[in-house]
Amino acid sequence: MGIKTPRADRMPKDTSKNGHEYLGNLFKKYHGWNARKEGVFCFGCPAWASGYGIPYIIFPVNGYKYLWSDNITDLYSYIEGDNEFFYDNLLSSFSVLWDEIKLDRLIDDVYRKAKYNDTDSPEYDRLVGDILNVADMELSKQIKKYNKNNLNKAITNHNDHEISLKCKKYYYIVWSGKIDDDLALSLFN
């Protein structure tokens, strides 16, 4: 048991630094705070939380805000292939937005699929702009849909979905089993 101050500069576990920055900027744009960098990542299910370390029950101090998605269980998995976007009937991961190698592969696939000749081939810079625009619009739609309400639903009905919690401090208790189940039921039912 103890009290912690969340980091304001959380670094990602799996997402690239460029992806982390890109996603953080989208959260800031649509929700007013960078849920990737400033958030404490939580789950309603201790089994999911234990995949990232020791699971805790946490209690924010002096107010908090949070974001979670009905549609996205884990944003890293979502952007890296669980849900891809289409460009010219080709599937691609959202990471083309910050990964030049993946972007170049998609462009090569577009050129190869269309079998362009030198006269009708779209200009490279225009193609890059089109692809990035489509990817950004699709990803932005999902980030905009993140919920700022109904934490009880996130914890109980969507307990395998990540929740990003912003607070100045929080108390924590190590999750240990049955007693904690009773505590959770009394707190959230």
C-alpha positions as CSV (number, residue, x, y, z in Angstrom):
1,M,0.0,0.0,0.0
2,G,1.2,3.5,-0.7
3,I,0.8,6.7,-2.5
4,K,2.3,7.6,-5.9
5,T,2.7,10.6,-8.2
6,P,2.1,9.7,-11.8
7,R,4.9,10.5,-14.3
8,A,4.0,13.4,-16.7
9,D,6.4,12.0,-19.3
10,R,5.5,8.3,-19.5
11,M,7.5,6.5,-22.2
12,P,5.8,3.7,-24.2
13,K,6.4,0.0,-23.6
14,D,5.8,-1.1,-27.2
15,T,4.9,1.9,-29.3
16,S,7.7,3.7,-31.1
17,K,8.7,7.2,-29.9
18,N,7.3,8.8,-33.1
19,G,4.0,6.9,-32.7
20,H,3.8,7.8,-29.1
21,E,4.2,11.5,-29.9
22,Y,1.7,11.3,-32.8
23,L,-1.0,9.5,-30.7
24,G,-0.3,11.9,-27.8
25,N,-0.9,14.9,-30.1
26,L,-4.2,13.4,-31.3
27,F,-5.4,12.9,-27.7
28,K,-4.4,16.4,-26.8
29,K,-6.2,17.8,-29.9
30,Y,-9.5,15.9,-29.2
31,H,-9.5,15.5,-25.4
32,G,-7.3,18.3,-24.1
33,W,-4.6,16.1,-22.5
34,N,-2.1,13.6,-23.7
35,A,-3.5,10.3,-22.5
36,R,-0.4,8.4,-23.7
37,K,2.2,10.5,-21.9
38,E,0.3,11.8,-18.8
39,G,-2.0,8.8,-18.1
40,V,-1.7,5.9,-15.7
41,F,-2.8,2.9,-17.6
42,C,-5.5,0.8,-15.9
43,F,-7.7,-2.2,-16.5
44,G,-10.9,-3.4,-14.8
45,C,-9.5,-6.9,-14.9
46,P,-6.5,-7.8,-12.7
47,A,-5.4,-10.5,-15.1
48,W,-4.9,-8.0,-17.9
49,A,-3.1,-5.6,-15.6
50,S,-0.8,-8.4,-14.4
51,G,0.5,-8.7,-17.9
52,Y,2.3,-5.3,-17.3
53,G,3.5,-5.9,-13.8
54,I,2.0,-6.2,-10.3
55,P,-1.7,-5.3,-10.4
56,Y,-3.0,-2.7,-8.0
57,I,-6.3,-1.2,-6.9
58,I,-5.9,2.5,-7.2
59,F,-7.7,5.5,-5.7
60,P,-7.0,8.9,-7.3
61,V,-6.5,11.9,-4.9
62,N,-8.2,15.3,-5.4
63,G,-10.0,14.6,-8.7
64,Y,-9.1,12.8,-11.9
65,K,-10.1,12.4,-15.5
66,Y,-9.9,9.4,-17.7
67,L,-10.4,8.1,-21.2
68,W,-11.3,4.7,-22.6
69,S,-12.7,3.2,-25.7
70,D,-15.7,0.9,-26.4
71,N,-14.1,-0.1,-29.6
72,I,-10.4,-0.4,-28.9
73,T,-9.1,-2.8,-26.3
74,D,-5.4,-1.9,-26.6
75,L,-4.4,1.1,-28.8
76,Y,-0.9,-0.4,-29.7
77,S,-2.6,-3.6,-31.1
78,Y,-5.1,-1.5,-32.9
79,I,-2.6,0.7,-34.7
80,E,-0.2,-2.2,-35.5
81,G,-2.7,-4.4,-37.3
82,D,-5.7,-5.5,-35.4
83,N,-7.6,-2.9,-37.3
84,E,-6.0,-1.5,-40.4
85,F,-7.2,1.2,-42.8
86,F,-7.7,0.8,-46.6
87,Y,-6.0,2.9,-49.2
88,D,-6.7,2.0,-52.8
89,N,-8.1,-1.3,-51.7
90,L,-4.8,-2.1,-49.9
91,L,-4.7,-2.7,-46.2
92,S,-2.1,-0.9,-44.1
93,S,-1.4,-0.3,-40.4
94,F,-1.9,3.2,-39.0
95,S,1.8,3.3,-38.2
96,V,2.5,4.6,-41.8
97,L,1.7,7.9,-40.1
98,W,5.1,7.9,-38.4
99,D,7.0,4.9,-39.9
100,E,8.6,5.9,-43.2
101,I,9.6,2.3,-44.0
102,K,6.0,1.1,-43.7
103,L,4.8,4.2,-45.7
104,D,7.3,3.4,-48.5
105,R,6.1,-0.2,-48.6
106,L,2.5,0.9,-49.0
107,I,3.5,3.3,-51.8
108,D,5.4,0.6,-53.6
109,D,2.3,-1.7,-53.3
110,V,0.0,1.1,-54.6
111,Y,2.3,1.6,-57.7
112,R,2.7,-2.2,-58.2
113,K,-1.0,-2.9,-57.9
114,A,-2.0,-0.1,-60.4
115,K,0.8,-1.0,-62.8
116,Y,1.3,2.7,-63.6
117,N,3.4,3.8,-66.5
118,D,5.5,6.9,-66.4
119,T,2.8,9.2,-67.9
120,D,-0.2,8.3,-65.6
121,S,1.7,7.6,-62.4
122,P,0.6,9.9,-59.5
123,E,3.2,12.3,-58.2
124,Y,5.0,10.7,-55.2
125,D,4.4,13.7,-52.9
126,R,0.7,13.8,-53.7
127,L,0.4,10.1,-53.1
128,V,2.1,10.4,-49.8
129,G,-0.2,13.3,-48.8
130,D,-3.3,11.3,-49.8
131,I,-2.2,8.2,-47.8
132,L,-1.3,10.2,-44.7
133,N,-4.6,12.1,-45.0
134,V,-6.7,9.0,-45.2
135,A,-4.8,7.3,-42.3
136,D,-5.0,10.4,-40.1
137,M,-8.7,10.8,-40.7
138,E,-9.5,7.2,-39.9
139,L,-7.3,7.2,-36.8
140,S,-8.7,10.5,-35.6
141,K,-12.2,9.2,-35.9
142,Q,-11.3,6.5,-33.4
143,I,-9.5,8.8,-31.0
144,K,-12.4,11.2,-31.0
145,K,-14.7,8.4,-29.9
146,Y,-12.8,7.8,-26.6
147,N,-15.1,8.1,-23.6
148,K,-14.7,10.6,-20.8
149,N,-17.7,9.1,-18.9
150,N,-19.0,5.9,-17.5
151,L,-16.0,4.5,-15.7
152,N,-18.1,1.8,-14.1
153,K,-18.9,0.5,-17.6
154,A,-15.3,0.5,-18.5
155,I,-14.3,-1.4,-15.3
156,T,-17.1,-3.9,-15.4
157,N,-18.4,-4.5,-19.0
158,H,-15.1,-3.6,-20.8
159,N,-12.7,-4.8,-18.1
160,D,-10.1,-5.9,-20.7
161,H,-9.9,-2.4,-22.2
162,E,-7.2,0.0,-21.3
163,I,-8.2,3.1,-19.3
164,S,-5.9,6.1,-19.2
165,L,-6.3,7.9,-15.9
166,K,-5.0,11.4,-15.2
167,C,-4.5,12.5,-11.6
168,K,-2.0,14.3,-9.4
169,K,-1.6,11.5,-7.0
170,Y,-3.2,8.1,-6.2
171,Y,-3.2,5.6,-3.4
172,Y,-2.6,2.0,-4.4
173,I,-3.2,-1.3,-2.8
174,V,-1.5,-4.5,-4.2
175,W,-4.3,-6.7,-5.7
176,S,-4.2,-10.0,-3.7
177,G,-7.4,-12.0,-4.5
178,K,-10.7,-12.7,-2.8
179,I,-10.6,-9.9,-0.2
180,D,-10.0,-7.5,-3.1
181,D,-12.9,-8.9,-5.1
182,D,-15.2,-8.1,-2.1
183,L,-13.7,-4.6,-1.9
184,A,-14.1,-4.1,-5.6
185,L,-17.8,-5.2,-5.5
186,S,-18.5,-2.8,-2.6
187,L,-16.8,0.1,-4.4
188,F,-18.2,-0.4,-7.9
189,N,-21.6,-2.1,-7.4
